Amino acid sequence: MKKIFNIIRNKYLLTIIGLVVWIVFFDKNDLKTQLKLRDDVKKLQEERNYYAAEIKQITSDISELNTNPETLEKFAREKYLMKKDNEDVFVIVEEE
């Protein structure tokens, strides 16, 4: 019992315990904040990877549009509803 009381009265141990409690719970960079920031970084990295893949896809589509006239014509017809002079375009809208 006396040994436990001496350990509790040890000023170095109390200081270390106090610092650990302060760092884990009360500091502006506490454990909860660090875990939240780690999750945010993970989400941002996933978004970066997604947008990098999208940029790569769009770049390849643009180069295909610039080099292939058939692809350019298909894109203009589908996206901007363009047509040749002797054609009619019918747009079908699905109702919910």
Protein Blocks (a to p, Z undefined) as FASTA:
>chain_A
ZZmmmmmmpmklmmmmmmmmmmmmmmmkbfklmmmmmmmmmmmmmmmmmmmmmmmmmmmm
mmmmmmmmklmmmmmmmmnopacfkbccddddddZZ
